[in-house]
Amino acid sequence: MHDINIKRTVVLRALAVYLREDDPQTTVVVEDEFVLSNIPTFPEAFVLLFGLMYALHLDYPRKLIHTFTFIQKILMGLDDGKPLKPCLLNLKNELLRTL
């Protein structure tokens, strides 16, 4: 039996590793006060954090800025008009070559 949450977790963690950033954790803490730790899966926590940052106009965590920027610009198509960093452009080009 295949669990899609396992695949999603692997992809999200591998993205951070590929971009040479820290391995993300599953607890969501906003402004050192608001803590969500009972999130059932890593992908759900990641999406919740992304949504909170987007909705509240929060900066991406410095240790995962490339990961979140890649998701925003490449996967979700939410372009802010700024050019991609070389590491993100390389990853985008590599993914396009495999399609």
Biopython code that builds the backbone (N, CA, C, O; Angstrom):
import numpy as np
from Bio.PDB.StructureBuilder import StructureBuilder

atoms = [
    (1, "MET", "N", (0.832, -1.174, 0.000)),
    (1, "MET", "CA", (0.000, 0.000, 0.000)),
    (1, "MET", "C", (0.888, 1.253, 0.000)),
    (1, "MET", "O", (1.862, 1.326, 0.750)),
    (2, "HIS", "N", (0.554, 2.221, -0.829)),
    (2, "HIS", "CA", (1.337, 3.444, -0.914)),
    (2, "HIS", "C", (0.651, 4.551, -0.126)),
    (2, "HIS", "O", (-0.555, 4.763, -0.250)),
    (3, "ASP", "N", (1.428, 5.247, 0.677)),
    (3, "ASP", "CA", (0.908, 6.364, 1.452)),
    (3, "ASP", "C", (1.446, 7.653, 0.828)),
    (3, "ASP", "O", (2.655, 7.888, 0.823)),
    (4, "ILE", "N", (0.552, 8.478, 0.309)),
    (4, "ILE", "CA", (0.968, 9.716, -0.358)),
    (4, "ILE", "C", (1.690, 10.652, 0.605)),
    (4, "ILE", "O", (2.541, 11.435, 0.183)),
    (5, "ASN", "N", (1.359, 10.579, 1.895)),
    (5, "ASN", "CA", (2.020, 11.453, 2.868)),
    (5, "ASN", "C", (3.507, 11.143, 3.000)),
    (5, "ASN", "O", (4.314, 12.037, 3.252)),
    (6, "ILE", "N", (3.860, 9.880, 2.829)),
    (6, "ILE", "CA", (5.282, 9.506, 2.874)),
    (6, "ILE", "C", (6.011, 10.118, 1.680)),
    (6, "ILE", "O", (7.098, 10.675, 1.831)),
    (7, "LYS", "N", (5.414, 10.015, 0.503)),
    (7, "LYS", "CA", (6.032, 10.608, -0.692)),
    (7, "LYS", "C", (6.160, 12.121, -0.543)),
    (7, "LYS", "O", (7.201, 12.691, -0.871)),
    (8, "ARG", "N", (5.117, 12.767, -0.055)),
    (8, "ARG", "CA", (5.165, 14.220, 0.125)),
    (8, "ARG", "C", (6.230, 14.621, 1.130)),
    (8, "ARG", "O", (6.945, 15.601, 0.922)),
    (9, "THR", "N", (6.340, 13.870, 2.217)),
    (9, "THR", "CA", (7.362, 14.153, 3.227)),
    (9, "THR", "C", (8.760, 14.031, 2.629)),
    (9, "THR", "O", (9.618, 14.886, 2.851)),
    (10, "VAL", "N", (8.976, 12.976, 1.880)),
    (10, "VAL", "CA", (10.286, 12.769, 1.258)),
    (10, "VAL", "C", (10.620, 13.912, 0.295)),
    (10, "VAL", "O", (11.746, 14.409, 0.292)),
    (11, "VAL", "N", (9.663, 14.323, -0.507)),
    (11, "VAL", "CA", (9.900, 15.406, -1.466)),
    (11, "VAL", "C", (10.226, 16.709, -0.747)),
    (11, "VAL", "O", (11.170, 17.401, -1.126)),
    (12, "LEU", "N", (9.462, 17.051, 0.280)),
    (12, "LEU", "CA", (9.711, 18.302, 1.003)),
    (12, "LEU", "C", (11.057, 18.291, 1.715)),
    (12, "LEU", "O", (11.781, 19.286, 1.702)),
    (13, "ARG", "N", (11.386, 17.173, 2.330)),
    (13, "ARG", "CA", (12.682, 17.083, 3.008)),
    (13, "ARG", "C", (13.838, 17.063, 1.990)),
    (13, "ARG", "O", (14.887, 17.662, 2.228)),
    (14, "ALA", "N", (13.641, 16.381, 0.874)),
    (14, "ALA", "CA", (14.680, 16.321, -0.158)),
    (14, "ALA", "C", (14.905, 17.684, -0.796)),
    (14, "ALA", "O", (16.034, 18.021, -1.153)),
    (15, "LEU", "N", (13.849, 18.468, -0.943)),
    (15, "LEU", "CA", (13.990, 19.814, -1.500)),
    (15, "LEU", "C", (14.907, 20.650, -0.629)),
    (15, "LEU", "O", (15.791, 21.340, -1.138)),
    (16, "ALA", "N", (14.704, 20.595, 0.682)),
    (16, "ALA", "CA", (15.573, 21.345, 1.599)),
    (16, "ALA", "C", (17.013, 20.836, 1.529)),
    (16, "ALA", "O", (17.951, 21.632, 1.561)),
    (17, "VAL", "N", (17.191, 19.534, 1.436)),
    (17, "VAL", "CA", (18.543, 18.966, 1.348)),
    (17, "VAL", "C", (19.209, 19.398, 0.043)),
    (17, "VAL", "O", (20.372, 19.800, 0.044)),
    (18, "TYR", "N", (18.482, 19.318, -1.062)),
    (18, "TYR", "CA", (19.028, 19.720, -2.358)),
    (18, "TYR", "C", (19.476, 21.174, -2.351)),
    (18, "TYR", "O", (20.504, 21.518, -2.935)),
    (19, "LEU", "N", (18.702, 22.023, -1.690)),
    (19, "LEU", "CA", (19.032, 23.452, -1.629)),
    (19, "LEU", "C", (19.988, 23.789, -0.484)),
    (19, "LEU", "O", (20.253, 24.957, -0.201)),
    (20, "ARG", "N", (20.501, 22.735, 0.171)),
    (20, "ARG", "CA", (21.491, 22.859, 1.257)),
    (20, "ARG", "C", (20.991, 23.721, 2.404)),
    (20, "ARG", "O", (21.693, 24.594, 2.914)),
    (21, "GLU", "N", (19.758, 23.446, 2.788)),
    (21, "GLU", "CA", (19.165, 24.145, 3.912)),
    (21, "GLU", "C", (18.884, 23.148, 5.023)),
    (21, "GLU", "O", (18.991, 21.939, 4.821)),
    (22, "ASP", "N", (18.521, 23.660, 6.209)),
    (22, "ASP", "CA", (18.242, 22.799, 7.352)),
    (22, "ASP", "C", (17.013, 21.942, 7.106)),
    (22, "ASP", "O", (16.096, 22.322, 6.378)),
    (23, "ASP", "N", (17.022, 20.778, 7.731)),
    (23, "ASP", "CA", (15.876, 19.878, 7.656)),
    (23, "ASP", "C", (14.722, 20.511, 8.437)),
    (23, "ASP", "O", (14.875, 20.798, 9.624)),
    (24, "PRO", "N", (13.575, 20.732, 7.797)),
    (24, "PRO", "CA", (12.461, 21.363, 8.490)),
    (24, "PRO", "C", (11.892, 20.467, 9.589)),
    (24, "PRO", "O", (11.918, 19.241, 9.475)),
    (25, "GLN", "N", (11.388, 21.073, 10.631)),
    (25, "GLN", "CA", (10.727, 20.373, 11.728)),
    (25, "GLN", "C", (9.216, 20.500, 11.553)),
    (25, "GLN", "O", (8.750, 21.295, 10.737)),
    (26, "THR", "N", (8.446, 19.717, 12.319)),
    (26, "THR", "CA", (6.992, 19.712, 12.109)),
    (26, "THR", "C", (6.228, 20.613, 13.065)),
    (26, "THR", "O", (5.015, 20.748, 12.902)),
    (27, "THR", "N", (6.843, 21.224, 14.028)),
    (27, "THR", "CA", (6.140, 22.135, 14.918)),
    (27, "THR", "C", (6.130, 23.521, 14.290)),
    (27, "THR", "O", (7.164, 24.010, 13.834)),
    (28, "VAL", "N", (4.967, 24.150, 14.267)),
    (28, "VAL", "CA", (4.829, 25.481, 13.692)),
    (28, "VAL", "C", (4.771, 26.490, 14.836)),
    (28, "VAL", "O", (3.874, 26.432, 15.677)),
    (29, "VAL", "N", (5.738, 27.419, 14.863)),
    (29, "VAL", "CA", (5.778, 28.459, 15.878)),
    (29, "VAL", "C", (5.809, 29.795, 15.154)),
    (29, "VAL", "O", (6.693, 30.041, 14.334)),
    (30, "VAL", "N", (4.844, 30.659, 15.455)),
    (30, "VAL", "CA", (4.766, 31.966, 14.821)),
    (30, "VAL", "C", (4.959, 33.034, 15.880)),
    (30, "VAL", "O", (4.247, 33.063, 16.883)),
    (31, "GLU", "N", (5.935, 33.920, 15.650)),
    (31, "GLU", "CA", (6.207, 35.045, 16.539)),
    (31, "GLU", "C", (6.488, 34.601, 17.974)),
    (31, "GLU", "O", (6.103, 35.294, 18.916)),
    (32, "ASP", "N", (7.140, 33.476, 18.153)),
    (32, "ASP", "CA", (7.532, 32.931, 19.462)),
    (32, "ASP", "C", (6.374, 32.713, 20.427)),
    (32, "ASP", "O", (6.609, 32.517, 21.619)),
    (33, "GLU", "N", (5.156, 32.741, 19.961)),
    (33, "GLU", "CA", (4.008, 32.570, 20.846)),
    (33, "GLU", "C", (3.045, 31.496, 20.368)),
    (33, "GLU", "O", (2.694, 30.596, 21.131)),
    (34, "PHE", "N", (2.624, 31.576, 19.144)),
    (34, "PHE", "CA", (1.588, 30.715, 18.594)),
    (34, "PHE", "C", (2.220, 29.391, 18.188)),
    (34, "PHE", "O", (3.015, 29.346, 17.249)),
    (35, "VAL", "N", (1.872, 28.309, 18.890)),
    (35, "VAL", "CA", (2.496, 27.014, 18.648)),
    (35, "VAL", "C", (1.436, 25.988, 18.228)),
    (35, "VAL", "O", (0.421, 25.802, 18.900)),
    (36, "LEU", "N", (1.705, 25.337, 17.107)),
    (36, "LEU", "CA", (0.866, 24.226, 16.651)),
    (36, "LEU", "C", (1.751, 22.995, 16.586)),
    (36, "LEU", "O", (2.659, 22.926, 15.759)),
    (37, "SER", "N", (1.497, 22.029, 17.446)),
    (37, "SER", "CA", (2.349, 20.842, 17.440)),
    (37, "SER", "C", (1.578, 19.546, 17.226)),
    (37, "SER", "O", (2.195, 18.487, 17.112)),
    (38, "ASN", "N", (0.267, 19.596, 17.168)),
    (38, "ASN", "CA", (-0.523, 18.377, 16.988)),
    (38, "ASN", "C", (-0.965, 18.194, 15.542)),
    (38, "ASN", "O", (-2.077, 17.736, 15.279)),
    (39, "ILE", "N", (-0.107, 18.546, 14.626)),
    (39, "ILE", "CA", (-0.421, 18.405, 13.204)),
    (39, "ILE", "C", (-0.062, 16.979, 12.806)),
    (39, "ILE", "O", (1.066, 16.542, 13.035)),
    (40, "PRO", "N", (-1.009, 16.242, 12.208)),
    (40, "PRO", "CA", (-0.796, 14.805, 11.996)),
    (40, "PRO", "C", (0.345, 14.428, 11.057)),
    (40, "PRO", "O", (1.017, 13.426, 11.303)),
    (41, "THR", "N", (0.588, 15.186, 9.997)),
    (41, "THR", "CA", (1.650, 14.788, 9.063)),
    (41, "THR", "C", (2.555, 15.969, 8.748)),
    (41, "THR", "O", (2.164, 17.130, 8.875)),
    (42, "PHE", "N", (3.759, 15.648, 8.340)),
    (42, "PHE", "CA", (4.729, 16.674, 7.969)),
    (42, "PHE", "C", (4.235, 17.542, 6.811)),
    (42, "PHE", "O", (4.339, 18.766, 6.894)),
    (43, "PRO", "N", (3.694, 16.950, 5.723)),
    (43, "PRO", "CA", (3.205, 17.795, 4.628)),
    (43, "PRO", "C", (2.099, 18.757, 5.067)),
    (43, "PRO", "O", (2.057, 19.896, 4.603)),
    (44, "GLU", "N", (1.216, 18.321, 5.943)),
    (44, "GLU", "CA", (0.173, 19.214, 6.443)),
    (44, "GLU", "C", (0.763, 20.366, 7.241)),
    (44, "GLU", "O", (0.310, 21.505, 7.122)),
    (45, "ALA", "N", (1.766, 20.075, 8.048)),
    (45, "ALA", "CA", (2.431, 21.132, 8.817)),
    (45, "ALA", "C", (3.119, 22.123, 7.884)),
    (45, "ALA", "O", (3.063, 23.333, 8.099)),
    (46, "PHE", "N", (3.761, 21.604, 6.858)),
    (46, "PHE", "CA", (4.470, 22.454, 5.904)),
    (46, "PHE", "C", (3.505, 23.374, 5.162)),
    (46, "PHE", "O", (3.776, 24.563, 4.998)),
    (47, "VAL", "N", (2.383, 22.822, 4.718)),
    (47, "VAL", "CA", (1.377, 23.608, 4.000)),
    (47, "VAL", "C", (0.745, 24.639, 4.928)),
    (47, "VAL", "O", (0.500, 25.775, 4.520)),
    (48, "LEU", "N", (0.481, 24.253, 6.163)),
    (48, "LEU", "CA", (-0.083, 25.187, 7.140)),
    (48, "LEU", "C", (0.877, 26.337, 7.393)),
    (48, "LEU", "O", (0.465, 27.496, 7.426)),
    (49, "LEU", "N", (2.148, 26.025, 7.570)),
    (49, "LEU", "CA", (3.147, 27.071, 7.780)),
    (49, "LEU", "C", (3.244, 27.988, 6.567)),
    (49, "LEU", "O", (3.298, 29.209, 6.719)),
    (50, "PHE", "N", (3.266, 27.420, 5.375)),
    (50, "PHE", "CA", (3.333, 28.220, 4.152)),
    (50, "PHE", "C", (2.115, 29.143, 4.060)),
    (50, "PHE", "O", (2.245, 30.325, 3.743)),
    (51, "GLY", "N", (0.947, 28.596, 4.337)),
    (51, "GLY", "CA", (-0.275, 29.398, 4.294)),
    (51, "GLY", "C", (-0.277, 30.523, 5.311)),
    (51, "GLY", "O", (-0.695, 31.640, 5.005)),
    (52, "LEU", "N", (0.189, 30.236, 6.521)),
    (52, "LEU", "CA", (0.272, 31.281, 7.548)),
    (52, "LEU", "C", (1.240, 32.384, 7.139)),
    (52, "LEU", "O", (0.939, 33.568, 7.292)),
    (53, "MET", "N", (2.387, 32.001, 6.627)),
    (53, "MET", "CA", (3.369, 33.007, 6.210)),
    (53, "MET", "C", (2.823, 33.856, 5.076)),
    (53, "MET", "O", (3.024, 35.070, 5.053)),
    (54, "TYR", "N", (2.135, 33.226, 4.140)),
    (54, "TYR", "CA", (1.587, 33.946, 2.995)),
    (54, "TYR", "C", (0.455, 34.879, 3.425)),
    (54, "TYR", "O", (0.412, 36.041, 3.020)),
    (55, "ALA", "N", (-0.456, 34.365, 4.245)),
    (55, "ALA", "CA", (-1.621, 35.150, 4.667)),
    (55, "ALA", "C", (-1.248, 36.286, 5.611)),
    (55, "ALA", "O", (-1.844, 37.362, 5.555)),
    (56, "LEU", "N", (-0.267, 36.054, 6.475)),
    (56, "LEU", "CA", (0.121, 37.060, 7.460)),
    (56, "LEU", "C", (1.294, 37.922, 7.000)),
    (56, "LEU", "O", (1.779, 38.770, 7.750)),
    (57, "HIS", "N", (1.742, 37.706, 5.780)),
    (57, "HIS", "CA", (2.874, 38.465, 5.202)),
    (57, "HIS", "C", (4.126, 38.355, 6.073)),
    (57, "HIS", "O", (4.817, 39.345, 6.315)),
    (58, "LEU", "N", (4.405, 37.140, 6.538)),
    (58, "LEU", "CA", (5.598, 36.903, 7.350)),
    (58, "LEU", "C", (6.764, 36.550, 6.439)),
    (58, "LEU", "O", (6.565, 36.009, 5.351)),
    (59, "ASP", "N", (7.964, 36.851, 6.876)),
    (59, "ASP", "CA", (9.156, 36.462, 6.131)),
    (59, "ASP", "C", (9.357, 34.958, 6.259)),
    (59, "ASP", "O", (9.017, 34.350, 7.273)),
    (60, "TYR", "N", (9.917, 34.377, 5.206)),
    (60, "TYR", "CA", (10.260, 32.966, 5.271)),
    (60, "TYR", "C", (11.400, 32.781, 6.263)),
    (60, "TYR", "O", (12.223, 33.682, 6.432)),
    (61, "PRO", "N", (11.461, 31.613, 6.927)),
    (61, "PRO", "CA", (12.590, 31.354, 7.831)),
    (61, "PRO", "C", (13.905, 31.418, 7.049)),
    (61, "PRO", "O", (14.011, 30.863, 5.955)),
    (62, "ARG", "N", (14.891, 32.088, 7.610)),
    (62, "ARG", "CA", (16.175, 32.248, 6.909)),
    (62, "ARG", "C", (16.800, 30.914, 6.530)),
    (62, "ARG", "O", (17.425, 30.794, 5.477)),
    (63, "LYS", "N", (16.634, 29.917, 7.386)),
    (63, "LYS", "CA", (17.253, 28.619, 7.128)),
    (63, "LYS", "C", (16.533, 27.822, 6.048)),
    (63, "LYS", "O", (17.040, 26.793, 5.599)),
    (64, "LEU", "N", (15.352, 28.283, 5.622)),
    (64, "LEU", "CA", (14.582, 27.572, 4.590)),
    (64, "LEU", "C", (14.066, 28.519, 3.509)),
    (64, "LEU", "O", (13.081, 28.209, 2.839)),
    (65, "ILE", "N", (14.705, 29.645, 3.333)),
    (65, "ILE", "CA", (14.202, 30.657, 2.408)),
    (65, "ILE", "C", (14.152, 30.153, 0.967)),
    (65, "ILE", "O", (13.204, 30.458, 0.244)),
    (66, "HIS", "N", (15.146, 29.395, 0.543)),
    (66, "HIS", "CA", (15.152, 28.891, -0.831)),
    (66, "HIS", "C", (14.055, 27.838, -1.041)),
    (66, "HIS", "O", (13.424, 27.793, -2.096)),
    (67, "THR", "N", (13.839, 27.005, -0.038)),
    (67, "THR", "CA", (12.791, 25.990, -0.134)),
    (67, "THR", "C", (11.428, 26.639, -0.313)),
    (67, "THR", "O", (10.672, 26.263, -1.209)),
    (68, "PHE", "N", (11.112, 27.604, 0.529)),
    (68, "PHE", "CA", (9.815, 28.268, 0.433)),
    (68, "PHE", "C", (9.706, 29.124, -0.830)),
    (68, "PHE", "O", (8.633, 29.208, -1.428)),
    (69, "THR", "N", (10.791, 29.750, -1.234)),
    (69, "THR", "CA", (10.774, 30.545, -2.469)),
    (69, "THR", "C", (10.530, 29.643, -3.674)),
    (69, "THR", "O", (9.784, 30.014, -4.581)),
    (70, "PHE", "N", (11.153, 28.459, -3.695)),
    (70, "PHE", "CA", (10.943, 27.504, -4.781)),
    (70, "PHE", "C", (9.478, 27.089, -4.848)),
    (70, "PHE", "O", (8.884, 27.052, -5.926)),
    (71, "ILE", "N", (8.904, 26.780, -3.700)),
    (71, "ILE", "CA", (7.498, 26.375, -3.670)),
    (71, "ILE", "C", (6.613, 27.517, -4.155)),
    (71, "ILE", "O", (5.689, 27.295, -4.938)),
    (72, "GLN", "N", (6.886, 28.726, -3.702)),
    (72, "GLN", "CA", (6.084, 29.883, -4.086)),
    (72, "GLN", "C", (6.174, 30.165, -5.581)),
    (72, "GLN", "O", (5.153, 30.284, -6.258)),
    (73, "LYS", "N", (7.383, 30.271, -6.088)),
    (73, "LYS", "CA", (7.576, 30.723, -7.467)),
    (73, "LYS", "C", (7.420, 29.625, -8.507)),
    (73, "LYS", "O", (6.819, 29.852, -9.556)),
    (74, "ILE", "N", (7.948, 28.448, -8.236)),
    (74, "ILE", "CA", (7.963, 27.383, -9.239)),
    (74, "ILE", "C", (6.741, 26.485, -9.129)),
    (74, "ILE", "O", (6.031, 26.276, -10.112)),
    (75, "LEU", "N", (6.493, 25.957, -7.948)),
    (75, "LEU", "CA", (5.398, 25.000, -7.802)),
    (75, "LEU", "C", (4.028, 25.664, -7.803)),
    (75, "LEU", "O", (3.083, 25.133, -8.387)),
    (76, "MET", "N", (3.911, 26.823, -7.154)),
    (76, "MET", "CA", (2.610, 27.479, -7.061)),
    (76, "MET", "C", (2.425, 28.585, -8.101)),
    (76, "MET", "O", (1.308, 29.061, -8.299)),
    (77, "GLY", "N", (3.496, 28.995, -8.761)),
    (77, "GLY", "CA", (3.397, 30.017, -9.800)),
    (77, "GLY", "C", (3.062, 31.401, -9.274)),
    (77, "GLY", "O", (2.518, 32.227, -10.007)),
    (78, "LEU", "N", (3.383, 31.664, -8.008)),
    (78, "LEU", "CA", (3.131, 32.976, -7.414)),
    (78, "LEU", "C", (4.383, 33.822, -7.560)),
    (78, "LEU", "O", (5.128, 34.005, -6.597)),
    (79, "ASP", "N", (4.615, 34.329, -8.737)),
    (79, "ASP", "CA", (5.831, 35.087, -9.034)),
    (79, "ASP", "C", (5.712, 36.505, -8.501)),
    (79, "ASP", "O", (4.679, 37.154, -8.664)),
    (80, "ASP", "N", (6.775, 36.982, -7.862)),
    (80, "ASP", "CA", (6.774, 38.344, -7.335)),
    (80, "ASP", "C", (7.565, 39.306, -8.222)),
    (80, "ASP", "O", (7.797, 40.452, -7.838)),
    (81, "GLY", "N", (7.976, 38.853, -9.390)),
    (81, "GLY", "CA", (8.683, 39.718, -10.329)),
    (81, "GLY", "C", (10.187, 39.752, -10.144)),
    (81, "GLY", "O", (10.901, 40.274, -10.999)),
    (82, "LYS", "N", (10.682, 39.204, -9.039)),
    (82, "LYS", "CA", (12.124, 39.181, -8.797)),
    (82, "LYS", "C", (12.724, 37.963, -9.497)),
    (82, "LYS", "O", (12.078, 36.919, -9.580)),
    (83, "PRO", "N", (13.954, 38.087, -10.002)),
    (83, "PRO", "CA", (14.583, 36.932, -10.671)),
    (83, "PRO", "C", (14.902, 35.819, -9.673)),
    (83, "PRO", "O", (15.094, 36.063, -8.481)),
    (84, "LEU", "N", (14.951, 34.597, -10.193)),
    (84, "LEU", "CA", (15.288, 33.448, -9.363)),
    (84, "LEU", "C", (16.766, 33.440, -9.012)),
    (84, "LEU", "O", (17.605, 33.849, -9.814)),
    (85, "LYS", "N", (17.076, 32.977, -7.819)),
    (85, "LYS", "CA", (18.472, 32.762, -7.421)),
    (85, "LYS", "C", (19.024, 31.622, -8.275)),
    (85, "LYS", "O", (18.260, 30.763, -8.716)),
    (86, "PRO", "N", (20.335, 31.599, -8.517)),
    (86, "PRO", "CA", (20.917, 30.549, -9.369)),
    (86, "PRO", "C", (20.583, 29.124, -8.925)),
    (86, "PRO", "O", (20.325, 28.265, -9.768)),
    (87, "CYS", "N", (20.584, 28.860, -7.620)),
    (87, "CYS", "CA", (20.287, 27.493, -7.162)),
    (87, "CYS", "C", (18.855, 27.101, -7.493)),
    (87, "CYS", "O", (18.594, 25.941, -7.809)),
    (88, "LEU", "N", (17.930, 28.041, -7.427)),
    (88, "LEU", "CA", (16.540, 27.751, -7.755)),
    (88, "LEU", "C", (16.345, 27.608, -9.258)),
    (88, "LEU", "O", (15.575, 26.760, -9.708)),
    (89, "LEU", "N", (17.030, 28.426, -10.025)),
    (89, "LEU", "CA", (16.949, 28.335, -11.480)),
    (89, "LEU", "C", (17.518, 27.006, -11.970)),
    (89, "LEU", "O", (16.965, 26.390, -12.880)),
    (90, "ASN", "N", (18.624, 26.565, -11.368)),
    (90, "ASN", "CA", (19.211, 25.268, -11.731)),
    (90, "ASN", "C", (18.248, 24.122, -11.445)),
    (90, "ASN", "O", (18.088, 23.217, -12.264)),
    (91, "LEU", "N", (17.608, 24.166, -10.275)),
    (91, "LEU", "CA", (16.656, 23.115, -9.923)),
    (91, "LEU", "C", (15.465, 23.135, -10.875)),
    (91, "LEU", "O", (15.013, 22.079, -11.318)),
    (92, "LYS", "N", (14.961, 24.295, -11.187)),
    (92, "LYS", "CA", (13.844, 24.420, -12.130)),
    (92, "LYS", "C", (14.223, 23.822, -13.483)),
    (92, "LYS", "O", (13.453, 23.056, -14.062)),
    (93, "ASN", "N", (15.402, 24.170, -13.985)),
    (93, "ASN", "CA", (15.856, 23.656, -15.283)),
    (93, "ASN", "C", (16.043, 22.134, -15.256)),
    (93, "ASN", "O", (15.699, 21.449, -16.220)),
    (94, "GLU", "N", (16.586, 21.609, -14.155)),
    (94, "GLU", "CA", (16.751, 20.167, -14.055)),
    (94, "GLU", "C", (15.405, 19.445, -14.049)),
    (94, "GLU", "O", (15.252, 18.401, -14.683)),
    (95, "LEU", "N", (14.442, 20.000, -13.336)),
    (95, "LEU", "CA", (13.108, 19.404, -13.318)),
    (95, "LEU", "C", (12.451, 19.457, -14.686)),
    (95, "LEU", "O", (11.806, 18.492, -15.097)),
    (96, "LEU", "N", (12.603, 20.563, -15.396)),
    (96, "LEU", "CA", (12.020, 20.682, -16.729)),
    (96, "LEU", "C", (12.651, 19.710, -17.711)),
    (96, "LEU", "O", (11.975, 19.216, -18.614)),
    (97, "ARG", "N", (13.945, 19.430, -17.545)),
    (97, "ARG", "CA", (14.623, 18.465, -18.426)),
    (97, "ARG", "C", (14.103, 17.053, -18.246)),
    (97, "ARG", "O", (14.114, 16.265, -19.191)),
    (98, "THR", "N", (13.644, 16.721, -17.041)),
    (98, "THR", "CA", (13.177, 15.359, -16.765)),
    (98, "THR", "C", (11.745, 15.138, -17.231)),
    (98, "THR", "O", (11.281, 13.999, -17.284)),
    (99, "LEU", "N", (11.042, 16.206, -17.568)),
    (99, "LEU", "CA", (9.630, 16.053, -18.001)),
    (99, "LEU", "C", (9.524, 15.602, -19.419)),
    (99, "LEU", "O", (8.418, 15.427, -19.930)),
]
sb = StructureBuilder()
sb.init_structure("model")
sb.init_model(0)
sb.init_chain("A")
sb.init_seg("    ")
for serial, (resi, resn, name, xyz) in enumerate(atoms, 1):
    if name == "N":
        sb.init_residue(resn, " ", resi, " ")
    sb.init_atom(name, np.array(xyz, "f"), 0.0, 1.0, " ", f" {name:<3s}", serial, name[0])
structure = sb.get_structure()
